[in-house]
């Protein structure tokens, strides 16, 4: 479903008149906001294959900290490998900074840690040891999509989950049935979300690690 179709799906559930554009009425605009809130919830609930993303990080000799350009702050880092296939080890930022203090020699990095956010809102990382040359790394992870704005924008995560979540939010906003209907709608969404995640995990069983407890 497109952004407009999801908004109209929610409006139908609420027994409201459908619109030809999300911007048609104040109420449809409000539903549009709830749809984007719901999209963010669904995207954050799981590392969906549709959100898989990779970007390049190219080092410079003597430079320790780098921005992951265009990933934003909600990027979920998975792993980072150099051009030879060597994976960097994840580490806490305090470990990287401590190791840098006691050993500032420049050489091939072994560790990477998140170090903050730059002025553009992109995540930053620090490498240890500090690179002694140009190295090219591929960073793999999961990147949420941009806010839905145009009527024809289409989410990449399951659209029916977005509609169900937005519907529960809309009922809560109206305060119908002392909140009971909203709770029921949210429970249905949670059930559908769990089923969708289980189906996706079944497609990627090689990435599931089972541990005895």
Secondary structure, DSSP 4 states (H G I P E B T S, - for coil): -BHHHHHHHHHHHTT----SSTTSSHHHHHHHHHHHHHHHHHHHTS--GGGEEEEEEE--TT--EEE-TT--SS-EEEEEEETTSPBPEE--HHHHHHHHHH---B----EEEEEEE-TTS-EEEEEESBPSS--EEEEEEE-PPPPP-STT-B-SS-HHHHHHHHHHHHHHHHTGGGGHHHHHHHHHHHHHHHHHHHHHHHHTGGG------
